[in-house]
Amino acid sequence: MSQQTDEPPVKKESPEAAGAEPPPQPEQDKDKDKNKDDGGPLSEQDALQALRGKGEDEPERAEAARAAAIAARVMERLNDDSHGMRIGTLALFNDKVDFGGGFSVGGEERRARRPKTKIRPPQLARWTEGYVPLPRFGDAQRILAEHRLLILALPPGGRKATSWNLLATVLRDQPDGAYYEVRDASELREMSWKPERDGGYLVHDGVPTGLDPSLIDEQWIEDMTACLHEHGSYLVLVTGPPRGALVQAGGGSAQVLTDLGPLDAVRLIERRVHGRDPSPEESVELRRRLGEAGAFELLREDHRPRTALRLGDAIREGADLTACVQELRDPTGRVHEWFTRHRTSETVSFALAAAVLDGATYLTVSDAAAALYERLELPVEAPFDLRFREHIATEHPWVQLTPCTGETPGDVAPRVRYDNPLVRQAVLGFAWTYLDGQRSALVKWMRQLVTHADIDVRARLSVAAGIIAWSDYSHALHRYLKSWAENPSLVVRQSAATALDVAGGHPDLTEAVWVLLETWVAEADTAEQRRRGMTAAATLSGSLGVAQPERAVKALRVLLDREDDWSTLLPVGSALFHLVEGGCAGEVLAGLLAWSEPRASAEIVAKALSAFAFLAALPAGSAGTSGVPLLLTEAERHWPALTELWARALDRKPAQDQALETLRDYLDEHAGRDDLAYRDARRLVLAVAGRSERHCERLRHHLGAWARAAGRPDHPAARVLADLARPSYVRSYGNGRT
C-alpha cells in the first residue's frame, strides 16, 4: 500500500552525485589506512544524503566520474576503425614466436662469422629495379660521389634500398666495381680497415657488431673519408637519427644527411604494378582502388616501402586488395620483430608508457616511462640519463609527437600517439605475454599509475589494463583486476570497472566478464565482496551494460536488494543513469516499474523509487540540452512508464521529498525558458493529478506554495495550478488523453 505524506517540500539541493576523491597512497595497504570506506552497510539516511551529493566521499565520486568520462573517449578510439579492424580481431600472442636475428644484450658483442658479404648482380637488382627516388636523392648522390663517404642518419623505412641505389649510381661507370654489405664494422670503428678498390660498401645499423653512432665525430668522418679516397672506394653508413657526437658532426658536415624527404608510396605502387610511370587514366583508376580498399589509411600508419610493394604485388597478381590491406594492418608481426631488436629497458619503458598513455602529453608519457625504467633497472645513486625524445624517430617508428589540439585552455604541449591503435594493442599484449621477468614490475608500475594525481593518466591506464587482460583474462583478473575491484578507494575501483568493461569488449571474453559481474553483485558477506559489487555496478554502466541492458538491469536489481543496507543505492542509481544516457531508457524504466510494484518488499520499493527520483533530477549530458533533466527529454517516448513512476515516487517516502524537489526544479529552472520542458512538466503534473484526488490535492498544495514563493502570476507553477483548477483538464489527463 502506498503512503500519503503531504509535508511541504524540503529546501532545494543539487541532486548530482557521481564522481571520486583525491587519490590515495600508491600501496593498497596504505589505501586501507587512509580511507573511511570499510565496505560496511550504509543507513537509509546516509544513502539519501549521498544521493543528493552530500556524502563524505563526494569529491572522490566526482573525480571517478571524470576519469570514467575520459576513459570512455579513449575507448571510442579503441573501437572506432573505418576498415573493420576492431576489438577482437587482433591476434592474442598465443602462437610460438621465433626470436631470430642477432642483437646485443648488456653491451656484450657477438661477432659475425664473416666481416662482409659480397652482393651479386641479381641480389642488387632486387633493390634497384623499380626504385622510386626520394626527393633529396640527387643531393645524396652528389655528396657520395664527391666525398666517397655518406652518413644517412635517418629513421627506419627504405634506407637500405636508398643506400644500394646510391652505390649503384656512383659505381655505374666502374666495370670492376663490387658491392659489399659489412657484417662486422669493428674494423671501421678502430680505423684499421682497408677496403677493396672500386668497392661500394654498406654498413647498416642493424649489424650485430659495429659502430656506436654516438662516437662518430668530425675527426672520424675526416679520417674515414681520407681512407676511402686512398683506396678508391665508397661507403654508405646508415644510422638512426643523430645522437651523441654525431649530433655535432651532423651540424658541421655536409656528409651527414638527416632527411631525404618523404616517400611517394603511391608512385612506388604504380611502378610495381605497371613497371613504368602510368598514364593519367591508369593513375586515377589505381588510386580509386586503393581508396576503396582502405589502403591510404594503411600507408599513413605504415610508412615502410615494403608495405607499398606488398600492395603493388596484390594488385598486379589480382588478389583481394581489401583482404591484403586488413592483413597488413594487423601489426602483430611488426611488434614481434620490434621486440627482438629492442630489448633495452629504456626503449621498452617508453614503448609501454606510450601504449598505456596513448594520447597523453609528451612530458606525462616520459615521466611514466622513467618511473617504469626505474623499476626495471637496478637502483643507482645518480639520476638516469634518459632522453626518450631523441630516440622516438629511430626506435619507435609507429609513435608520433602530434601538435597540441588546443581544445582546452592551456593545451599547448605535444601529445604522444600511436599511428595505428592496433599497434598499441599489440605492444601491450606482447609485453605482458613475453617479457616474463618484467611482469611484476609492470604490475607495480600500473598500480602506481592507477592512483596518479592526473585523472587523465588514471583513465588511460585503466583502458590499457583492460587491453592487457585480453592476453590472459584469468591471469589479469587474479594479478591485478580483482584487487583493484575490492580496493577501498573509489578511484582504484573505477579503474577496475573501466578495465573490465574493455576486457569484456573482446568477443571471446564477453560472457566470462558477465558471469564475473553477476557473481560479484550477489556476494555481500565481506567488505571486499561488497566493494566488488560496487565495482560491478560501475562496469555495468559502460558499454557492456549498454550492449545488454536487460541483463544489466537484472544484475543491478540483485545488487540493490541487500536487506538493511542502502550503500548500493547510489552506485545502482548512477549505473541506471548511464544506461539511460546510452539509449536504454526503456529497459531502465521497465526495471524500475518491476522493482517498485506495491507487492514487492517495502525496502526494495523505497530504494527503487529513490533511484528513480535520483534519475529524474540528473541533467542530460549531450550538447544543446541546456541542463534539462535527462528523463524529461525522454518523456515523449516513455510517457506511460514515466507517469506511473512519478505517481509512485510522489506518493511514498523517502522518494517523495526528492521527487517534489525535482518537480519544483523543472518548473523553476527549465519550464520558464524552454517551451518543450514546460509542455512536458505540465503534462506530467496533470497526468499524475488525474490519477486520484489524493494526488491532485497534494500537487495543488505544492504548486500553490511554489507559485507564492516565486511571486509571479506567470510563473510556470502558477500556470499549471490554474490548469488544475479546471476539472476537464484533470479528467482528460487522468484518462490518458493529451
N, C-alpha and C positions, 0 to 999 in steps of 0.2 A: 504494500500500500504506500502511496505517496504521502508526504507530509506537507501540510500547509504552513508556511512560515513567511509572514508578511513584514518582517522587520525592515526599517528603512535601509537603503543601500549604504555600504561602508564607503569610506573615503577612497577615491580612485587612486590606484597604484599602477605602475608599469607592469604588464603581465609577462614581460620577456624573461626567459630563463634558458640558457643553452650553452654555456662555454667552459672555461678552465682556469687554474690559478698559477702563481709564479712557480716555475719548475722546481721540483725537489732536488735534493742532492743526488749525484750520479749513482751511488751504490744503493741497491734495493733495501738493505737493512737500515740505511740512513733514512730512506723514504718512510719506513715504518715508524721510526722515532719521531720524525718531523710532522707527519700528517695526523690529523684527528680522526680520519676515517678508519674506524676499526671494523668496518664491514657489518656492524650490528643493525638490527631493525630500527626503523625510524617511526616516530609517532605521527599521528594524523596531523597535528598542529604544525610540527616541523616540516612535514612534507608539503603542506599547503603554503607555508612560508617560502619554501624553496621554489614552489611552482610560481609564486608571484615575484621571483627574482630576489628574494631576501635571505637566501641561505648563506651560511658562513663560507661555503665553497663557491659562491657565485663568480668571483674573479677567475677561479680556475676553470669553471664551466665555460665562461666567455672565451677564455683562451683556447680551450679544447675545441670549441665550435669554430673558431677562426682557423685552427690547424686543420680541421676536417674540411673546411671550405677550400683551403689552399690545396689539400691533397686531392680533392675532387677535380680541381682544374688540372693537376698533374696527371690524374688518371684519364682525363679526356684525351690527352695527347697519347697516352699509352694505348688507348683503344681506337684512336682516330687514324685510319690509314685508308687512303682512297683506292688502293690497289689490292686489298684483300689480305695483307699480311697483318693479322690481328693477334690478340692474345690467344695462345693455344696452338698456333701454327709453327712455333719455333721449336727446334729440337731441344730436348732437356738434358743433353750431355750424358746419356746413358750408354753411348757406344764407346768402343775402345778407341783410344787416341794414341797415335804414334808420334812421339816427340823426337822426330828425326832431325838431323842437321846439327852442326856444331855451334857452340856458344861458350862464353866464358862465365864461370861461376866463381865469385870470391876472388877475382883477379888472377886465377890460375889459367895459364895459356895452354892450349892444345895445338901442337904444331901439325900442319897439314903434311900429308905424305909427300906431295910434290909442290915445290915452291911456285910453279906456274904451269898453266895448261895452254897448249897451242890450239888456237881456234882455226878449224879447217874452213875452206871456202863455203861448203854447204851450210855449216853452222852460222857463219857470218851472214849468209844470205837470208837466213830466217829473221835476222834483226834488221836488215837493211831494205828488203823488198817491201814496198808499200808504206815506208816510213813517212809520217807527216811531220815536217819540221816544226819546232816550237818558234814563237815569234822572234826570239833572240838567238836562234841557231847560227845565223851568219856571224854575229859578234863572237860567239864561242869558237867558231871555226877559224876566224881571223886570229884570235888570241892563241889558239893551239898551234896554228901554222907558224906564227911569229916567235913564240916563246918555247914551244915544244912541251910545256907543262901547263895543264889547265886543271884547276880545282873546282869541282861542281859541289858547292855547299848547299844542297837542295833537299827538301823533304822527299820521302819516297813517292814513286809514281813515274815510270817512264825513264828513269835515269840511265838504266843500262842500255836501252835502245838508243838513247841520245848519244851515249858515250861511244858505242860501236860505230854509229853513223858519222860521228866527228872524226874518229880514227880512220875510217874508210875513206873519208873525203880528203884528208891531208896525205894519205898514202896512196891515193889513186894513181899517181904517176910513178910509183915505185914498184917495178915488176917483181923485185925480190922481197918486197915488204911482207912481214909476217905479223900475226896478231896473237897476243898472249893475255890470258886472264891470270893475274897474280893471285896465288893461293896462300902465300906466306910473305907478308910485307915487312918482316922484321929486318931484312937487309936494307930496305928503303929507310927504315927508321934509324938504322945505325950508319947510314951513308956508306956502306961497303958494297953497294950494288953496281954491277957492270951489265947494262942492257945490251941486247943484240943490236947490230947496226940495222937501220931501216925497220926497226921493230915498233909496233904500236901496242902499248900496254894499258890495261885497265885494272885499277885497284878499287874494288868496291868495298863499302863499309861493312858488308856482311861477312868478310873473310874471317876465319877463326883466329888468326894471328895477324896483327897489323899495326897500323899507326893510330895513336890516340890523336884525334883531331885537335884536342886542346893543346897539344905540344907542337903543332905546325905553326911556326912563326916565320917572320920575313927572312931570317937567315937560312932556315931550312929550304924555303922556296928558292932563294938565290942559289944555294949550293946544288939543289936538285936540277934547276934549270941549266946550270953550267955542265953538270954531268950528262944530261940529255943532249945538249949541243955537241959535246965532245964525242958521243957515240952515235950521233945522227938518228936518235930515236924520239918517240913521242909517248907521253904519259897523261892519261886522264885519271885523276884521283877523285872518287866520289865519296863525299862525307855527308853528314846531315847538316842542318843549318849551323853556322859557325858558333863556336864557343871557345872559351879559354884564349890561348894565344892566337888562334885562327880568327878571332873577332878583330884583333888589332891588325893582323896580316891582311884580312879582307878589306879593311878600310884604307890600306895603303898600297895594295897590289891589284893591278888590273887582271892578274891571273886567277883571282878568286871570284867566281860568279855565284851570286846568291839567288838569282831569279832569271829564268829564261822565258817567262810569260806562260799564260795558261794553254793547256792542250785543247785543241778543237776536236772534241770527241766525235762529233757528228761527221766531220770531214774524214776522220780516221775510219769510221764505219763505212762511209761512202767508198773510200779507197778499197776497203776489204771486200765490199760487195761487188764493185764494178771493176776493180783493178786499174782504175783511172779516175780522173775527176768526172763526175756525172753531168749530164745535161740538166738544164733548169727543170724540165719536167720530171726527170728521174729523181732529182733532189727533193722536189715538192712531195712526190709520192713516198719517198723513203721517210721523210720527216712525219708525214701523216701516219704511217705505220708505227713509227717509234712512239708518237704521241698516244695513239690508241692503246698500245701495249703498256704504257706507263714507264717507258724507257728513260724519258727525260728526268723523272724523279730519281730513278736509279743512278743515272750519270751525275746528278747533283750530289748524291750521297757518296758515291764511289768514284773517285777521280782516276783510278788506275787505268792505264791504256789496255791492260789485258781484259778488263770488263767490256770496253768498247769493242775490242776484237772478238770477244765471245758473241756479242750481239750481231756483229757483222757476219760471223760464221753461221749463226742461226738463220739469218735472212737468206744468205747465199745457199744454204742447204735445204731451205723450205721447211724448217722446223717451226713449231708453235712458239712464236715470239713472246706472247704473253706468259706462257709457262716458263720460258727461258728467263724472263725478267724476274718472275717470282722466285725462281731457283737462285738467281744471282743476288737477290735482295736478302736471302737468308744468310746472315753473317757468321754462322757457326764455324765454318771452315776458316774464315779470316781470323776469327778470335782465337781458335786453336793455334794457328800459325803465329799470331802475335805473341801469345804467351810462351811459345817455345823460344822466341828471340828476346823477350824482355822479362828477365827474372829478378832484376834488382828491386829492392824494397822501395826505392824512390819512384821508379816507374810504375810499379804495381799500385803503390799507395795513391798516386794521382789518378790512375785509371779508375780505381774503385771509388774514390771520392767524387770524381766527375760523374760516374754512373749513379751513385747513390743520390747526389745532389744536382742532377741534371737540370740546368736552367737557373741555378743559383749564381750569385756574383762570383767573379774570379777569386777575390780575397777570401770569401766564405769557403769556397772549394779548396783553396790552397791551405788554409788553416786546418781544415778537416783532414786533408792529405798528410799534413805534417804530424797531426795527432796520431794518425794510423801508422805512419812511418816510425814514430817513437815507440809504438807498441811492438812493431815488427823487428826493430833493431835493439841491440844491447845498449844499456844506458851509457851515456858519455857525459863528461862534465861540461864540455863546451857545447854551444848551440849547433845544431845540424846546419850544414851549408846546403840548403835546398833551394833550387832555382827552377821550379816547375815551368814557369812561363817560357824560359829559354828553350825548353825541350818539347813543347807541345807539337810544333810542326814536324819534328823529327820522329818522335816516339809515339805520338798519339794521332795518327792520320785521320781518324774519324771524329776528333774533338775539335770544336771551333770556339774561338772567342768572338762572340757576337756583340755588336754595338748595343748600348743601353736602349731600352724601349721607351723610356720617358712616360710610362703610363701612370706613375705615381710621383708625387713631389720628391725630389732628391734622388730619383732613379737615374744615376749618371754612370754607374760602374758597368764595365762589360760583363757579360754572362758566359758561363761555360755550358756548352750544349753539344750533345752527340748529334751528328748529321742525321743518323738513322736511329730511331728509337729501338729498333730491333738489335742494333749493336750493343746498346746499353743493356738490354735484357741478356744478351749472350755473354757479355763481360761478367755480369753479376752471377749468372748461372755457372760459368766456367770457374770463376774464382772460388765459389762456395763448394763446388764439387771436386776440384782437383788440387787446390792449394791446401792440402791436408794439414801441414804444420802451422798454417796461419789462421785456421778456422777459429780457434779460441780467441786469438787477438781480434779477429773480425767481430765476434760476438761482443766482446768488451767495448770495442770501439762503437758499435751500433748502440749499445746501452748508454754510452757516453753521449751520443748524438740525440738519443730519444728524450733527453732532458735538457737539451741545448737551450740557451736563452733566446735564440732566434726561432720564432714559430715556423718560419719558412723552412728552416733546416729540419725541424721535427717532422713537418708534413712530408717533405721529400724523402726523408729516411723511412718513414712508415710505408710509403709506396714501394720503395726499394726492398724493404723487408718482406713484403708480400711477393715480389718478383722472385726473390731468393727462395722462397718457400716452394715455388714451382719445381725446383730441382729435386727436392725430397721433402714432401709436406710433413710427414710424420716426424722426421728428424728436426725440422724447423719448429714444429709445434712444441716439442719437448725441450728443445735447446733454448728457445727464447720467447715464442709466442705465448705460451701458457703462463710463464712467469710475468710477462708484461700484462696479460689479461687480468691477473689477480692482484696486481700492484695497488697499494692504497691511493696512489696518485692518479687523478683523472687524466692528467697529461699523458702518462705512460699508457693507461688503458685505452685512450683514444688512438694512440699509435698502434696498439694491438688490433683495435677494431678496423682501422684502415688497412693494415696488413692482411687481416683475414678476409676483408672484402676483396682485395686484389687477388689473394690466393684463390678464393672461390670463383674469380673470373676465369680461371683456366678450366676449360670444359671437363678435363679429366679429374678435377678436384672439387667441382661444384657440390656434388652430393656429399662428399666427405665433410666439407665445411658446414653444410646444412645440418648434418647429423650431429656434428660437434656443438653447434649453436643450440640445437633443440635439447641436447643433453645438458648444456650449461644453464639454460633458463629453468630447468626442472630441479636443479640442485640448490639447496639453501641451508645445509646443515652447518657449514663453517663459514667464517668470514671470507676466506678465499673463494669458496664456491659462490657466495653472494656477489662478490665483486666480478667473478667471471660472468655471472648473469647480467650485470650492468654492461659489461663489455659486449656481450651478445646483443643487447638491445641497440647499442651504438652501431654494431656491424649490420644489423637488420635494417637500419635506417638508410643504408647505402644502396649500391647497385644490386647487390644480392636480393635485398628485400623488394626493390622496385621490380626486379625481374619476376619474382614470385610473391606478389603482395598478399594473397590469401594465406599462404603458408607462413609469411612473416607475421601477419596479424594473429594467426593462431598461436604462434610461439610467444608473442608479446602478451597474449591473454594468460598464458601459463605463468609468465614472469610477474604479471600484475597481481595474480591471485595468490599472494602469500599472506596467510592469515596473521593478523595483528602486526603486519609490517607494511608500512607505507613508503619505504625507501625506494621502491621501484616505480613510484608514480611519475616522478619527473623524467627518468630515463625512458619509460614507455611513452609518455606524452611527447617527448622530443622526437622519438623514433616515429611515432604516428604522424607528427607534423612533417617530417622529412619525406615520408611516404606520400603524403598529400602533395607536397611540392614536386615529387617525382611523377605525378599524374595518377596516383592511386586513391583518389578521394573516395570513389565508390566502395572499394574494399574496406577502407578505414571506417567509413560511416556505417557500413553493414556490420562490421565487427563491434563498434560501439553500441549499436542498437541491440545486438545479441547480448552483450555483456550487461547492459542496463535494463534488461527485461525485469518487470516487477517481481517475477517469481524467483529471480536469482538471489543469492545471499545479499544481505544488506551492505556488507563491506565492499563486495565487488561492484555493486551498483553505484555506491558512493564514489569509489575510485574511478569507474568508467565515466561517470558524469563530470567529475572533477577534471579528468583528462580531456573531455570534450570542451569544457569551459576554457581550459588552457589553450586548446587548439583554436577555438573561436576568437581568441584575443590576439593571436600572433599574426603579424603582417606578412603579406606575400613578399618574396624576395626578388621577384622579377622587376625589371625596369618598367617605369610607366604606371605603377600601381599606386603611387603616392602614399605608401604605407597602409593601404586599405587591408584589413584582415583577410587572410587567405580564404577562409571559409565563406566570407561574404562574397568574394569573387566567384566562388563555386556554386552560389545559391541557385542560379537558373538551372544548372544541370542536375542538382541533387535536392530539389526542393522538398519532397515528402520526407526523406530521411532527416534533413536538417530541421524541418519543422517539429518532428517528433522529438528529436534530441533536445532542441531548445525548450520545448514544453516540459520535458522531464527534468532538465537542469534547472529551470526556473521554479520548479515545484519541490526541490529537495535540497536540504542541507547536506554537505557544505558547499556543493556546487552552485547553489543559488546565489550566494554573495558574489562569486566571481562572474557568474552569468549576467547578473544585473549590472555589475561594474562594466563589463564588456559592452552590453547593450547601450549603456549611457555613453560610452566612448564612441560607439557607432554614430550616435545622434549628435554628440558634441563636436567630434573631431572630423568626421567624414561626410555625414549626410548634408551638412551645410554647404560644402564646396564641391560635392560630387553627386550629380543627379542620379546616377546609377546606384550609388551607395544609399542615397535617400530612398529610392524606389524599393530596393531590397530590404532595407531596415524597416520601412513602413509595412511592406508586405509581410515581413516576419512577425511584427507586433500584432497585426490584425489577424494573422492566421492562428497564432497562439491564443490570442484573446477569444477567438471564436470557438475554441475547444471546450470551454466551460466558463461558468460565471465566476468561479474562483480565480481562474487565470485572468479574466477580464478585469476584475476588481483590483487584483494585485498590480497589473500593468497601469491601470488608471492612477493608482496611488503613487507609483514611482514616476510616471510621466509627468504628473502634476508637480511633484517635488522638483524634478529636473527643470521643468519649464519656469517655475517660480525662481529657481536659483539663477537661471540664465537672464531673467528679467526682460525677455524679448518676446513679443507676441508672434513673431515669425520664426522663432526657434523651431527646429525640426521636432523636438519633443512636444511643443505646443500644437504643432500642425497635426501630428499623429494622434494626440489626445483629442483634438476636435473630431477626427475621423471616428475615434472610438465612441464618441457620443451619438453616432448615427447607427442605430441598430441594424440597418440594412447592410452596412459595410461589414459588421461583425458576422452577421449570418452568412454573407457571401463567402467570406474567407474561411469561416468555420466549415462550410460545405466543400471547401477545396477549390472554389472558383476565384478567378482574378478579375 
